[in-house]
Amino acid sequence: MSCFLNQHVLVLNRLWQAVNVCTARRALTLLFEGHAQVVLTDGDGVFQTFSFSQWRDLSAQAPHPETIATVSFKIRVPRVILLVMFDRLPKKEVKFTRHNIFERDRNTCQYCGDVFERKDLNLDHVIPRDRGGPTTWENIVCSCIRCNTQKANCTPQEAGMHLVRKPKRPKWRPFVQVSVGIQHDSWKHFLDLAYWNVELGEDPG
């Protein structure tokens, strides 16, 4: 059925890292042209790859409800494909957003070490802004309201407080931002699930 051509397919690079999501139509084109192979697991964590002809033969041997019929053969919709030559990763880095600061600090006040709901956390400049402290990964931390009030416009040392961890820029980890709403079960092995918001347009207060 033509509706299957719009199904979502996870794309892996040659190093088996998730790099994209495409339609089944695009996946089958890449498969037919020899640029990709289908990845299939046997359920026990063993992954096999199939060329176009091998996938077509498997589709004929083992009928599947998600199958597309052509004039001369039927072929199953793949769920994961592996690019034969492409070994790069998208050039991305973790965006500097409120959400990602909370993620980095694990919703934990970096002064008292307690975990809070996000509505009860502030973003604090370790070195205050009006004393030259920049709005960067290395100078912004999560702070509970009590610690934020106690620290006021001081440095941690001046306030007699200590950071749980020195704030750092998070290292980017390979991931695919999936906005399609539904992720197929066969993707779970490959996806590093992460949700990223729009980058901060202004200094977090």
C-alpha positions as CSV (number, residue, x, y, z in Angstrom):
1,M,0.0,0.0,0.0
2,S,1.2,3.5,-0.9
3,C,0.6,4.7,2.7
4,F,3.5,2.5,3.8
5,L,5.9,4.6,1.7
6,N,5.6,7.4,4.2
7,Q,6.5,5.2,7.2
8,H,9.5,6.4,9.1
9,V,12.8,4.6,8.8
10,L,15.9,5.0,11.1
11,V,19.1,5.7,9.2
12,L,22.5,4.5,10.5
13,N,25.8,5.5,9.2
14,R,28.5,3.0,8.4
15,L,29.6,2.9,12.0
16,W,26.1,1.9,13.1
17,Q,25.4,5.3,14.6
18,A,21.9,6.8,14.2
19,V,22.1,9.9,12.0
20,N,18.7,10.5,10.5
21,V,15.1,9.5,9.9
22,C,13.7,9.2,6.4
23,T,10.6,7.8,4.7
24,A,10.3,4.3,3.5
25,R,10.2,5.6,0.0
26,R,13.7,7.2,0.4
27,A,15.0,4.1,2.3
28,L,13.9,1.7,-0.5
29,T,15.5,4.0,-3.1
30,L,18.8,4.0,-1.2
31,L,18.5,0.2,-0.9
32,F,17.8,-0.3,-4.6
33,E,20.7,1.9,-5.6
34,G,23.1,-0.1,-3.4
35,H,23.8,2.9,-1.0
36,A,22.2,1.1,2.0
37,Q,21.3,-2.2,3.5
38,V,18.4,-3.2,5.7
39,V,19.2,-4.0,9.4
40,L,17.1,-6.6,11.0
41,T,17.3,-8.2,14.5
42,D,16.4,-11.8,15.3
43,G,15.0,-10.7,18.7
44,D,18.1,-12.1,20.6
45,G,20.2,-9.0,19.9
46,V,21.8,-10.4,16.7
47,F,21.6,-8.0,13.8
48,Q,21.7,-9.0,10.2
49,T,22.1,-6.8,7.1
50,F,20.4,-7.4,3.8
51,S,21.0,-6.0,0.3
52,F,18.1,-5.1,-1.9
53,S,17.9,-8.6,-3.6
54,Q,18.3,-10.3,-0.3
55,W,15.6,-8.2,1.3
56,R,13.3,-8.8,-1.7
57,D,13.8,-12.6,-1.3
58,L,13.2,-12.5,2.4
59,S,10.0,-10.5,1.8
60,A,8.8,-13.2,-0.6
61,Q,9.7,-16.0,1.8
62,A,8.2,-14.4,5.0
63,P,5.0,-12.4,4.2
64,H,4.6,-9.3,6.4
65,P,1.6,-7.0,6.9
66,E,3.7,-3.9,6.1
67,T,4.5,-4.8,2.5
68,I,4.6,-2.7,-0.7
69,A,3.5,-4.4,-3.9
70,T,5.2,-3.5,-7.2
71,V,4.4,-4.8,-10.7
72,S,6.8,-7.8,-10.4
73,F,7.4,-8.3,-6.7
74,K,6.4,-7.4,-3.1
75,I,8.9,-5.9,-0.6
76,R,8.6,-5.4,3.1
77,V,9.0,-1.9,4.5
78,P,12.4,-1.7,6.3
79,R,12.5,-0.1,9.8
80,V,16.3,0.5,10.0
81,I,18.8,0.9,7.2
82,L,22.6,1.1,7.3
83,L,24.4,3.5,4.9
84,V,27.2,1.6,3.1
85,M,29.7,4.5,2.7
86,F,28.6,7.3,5.0
87,D,30.5,7.3,8.3
88,R,30.1,10.9,9.4
89,L,27.9,12.3,12.2
90,P,25.8,15.4,11.9
91,K,27.7,18.5,13.1
92,K,25.7,19.3,16.2
93,E,26.4,20.4,19.7
94,V,24.3,20.5,22.8
95,K,22.3,23.7,22.6
96,F,22.5,26.2,25.5
97,T,18.9,26.0,26.7
98,R,17.2,26.0,30.1
99,H,16.1,22.5,29.6
100,N,19.6,21.3,28.8
101,I,21.1,23.0,31.8
102,F,18.5,21.2,34.0
103,E,19.5,18.0,32.2
104,R,23.2,18.5,32.8
105,D,22.7,19.3,36.5
106,R,20.0,16.5,36.8
107,N,17.6,18.9,38.5
108,T,20.0,19.2,41.4
109,C,20.9,22.4,43.2
110,Q,24.6,22.8,42.7
111,Y,25.1,24.3,46.1
112,C,23.1,22.2,48.6
113,G,23.0,19.0,46.4
114,D,19.2,18.4,46.8
115,V,17.0,17.4,43.9
116,F,14.0,19.7,43.1
117,E,11.2,20.0,40.6
118,R,12.2,22.4,37.8
119,K,9.6,24.9,38.9
120,D,11.5,25.2,42.2
121,L,14.9,25.7,40.6
122,N,16.6,28.9,39.3
123,L,19.5,29.3,37.0
124,D,22.4,31.0,38.8
125,H,25.5,32.8,37.5
126,V,28.3,31.4,39.6
127,I,30.2,34.7,39.1
128,P,27.5,37.3,39.1
129,R,26.7,39.1,35.9
130,D,27.3,42.6,37.1
131,R,30.8,41.4,38.2
132,G,31.7,40.2,34.7
133,G,30.3,36.7,35.0
134,P,29.4,35.4,31.5
135,T,26.2,33.6,30.5
136,T,27.9,30.4,29.5
137,W,27.8,26.7,30.3
138,E,30.8,27.2,32.5
139,N,29.1,29.9,34.7
140,I,25.5,28.8,34.9
141,V,24.2,26.2,37.4
142,C,20.9,25.1,38.8
143,S,20.2,26.6,42.2
144,C,17.3,26.1,44.6
145,I,15.5,29.3,45.8
146,R,16.9,29.1,49.3
147,C,20.5,28.8,48.1
148,N,20.0,31.4,45.4
149,T,18.7,33.8,48.0
150,Q,21.6,33.0,50.4
151,K,24.2,33.5,47.6
152,A,22.7,36.7,46.5
153,N,25.1,38.8,44.5
154,C,28.2,37.1,45.8
155,T,30.6,34.5,44.5
156,P,30.3,31.0,46.2
157,Q,33.4,31.7,48.2
158,E,32.2,35.0,49.5
159,A,28.9,33.4,50.5
160,G,30.6,30.5,52.2
161,M,29.1,28.0,49.7
162,H,30.7,25.3,47.5
163,L,29.7,23.9,44.1
164,V,28.7,20.3,44.0
165,R,30.3,20.0,40.5
166,K,32.3,22.5,38.4
167,P,30.0,23.5,35.6
168,K,31.1,22.4,32.1
169,R,29.9,22.4,28.6
170,P,28.3,19.0,28.0
171,K,29.9,16.7,25.4
172,W,27.7,16.0,22.5
173,R,26.6,12.4,22.2
174,P,25.3,11.0,18.9
175,F,21.5,11.1,18.8
176,V,18.7,11.6,16.5
177,Q,16.1,14.2,17.4
178,V,12.9,12.3,16.5
179,S,9.9,14.5,16.1
180,V,7.6,12.0,14.5
181,G,5.9,11.1,17.7
182,I,6.2,7.3,17.4
183,Q,9.4,5.4,17.5
184,H,9.5,1.8,16.3
185,D,10.6,-0.8,18.8
186,S,13.5,-1.8,16.5
187,W,15.0,1.7,16.9
188,K,15.6,1.4,20.7
189,H,19.0,-0.3,20.4
190,F,20.3,2.6,18.3
191,L,18.7,5.7,19.6
192,D,20.1,7.7,22.4
193,L,16.9,9.4,23.4
194,A,17.3,13.1,24.1
195,Y,14.9,16.0,23.8
196,W,16.3,19.4,22.9
197,N,14.5,22.7,23.2
198,V,15.0,25.9,21.2
199,E,18.3,27.6,22.1
200,L,18.0,30.4,24.6
201,G,17.4,33.7,22.9
202,E,18.4,35.7,25.9
203,D,20.4,35.4,29.1
204,P,18.7,33.0,31.5
205,G,17.7,35.0,34.6
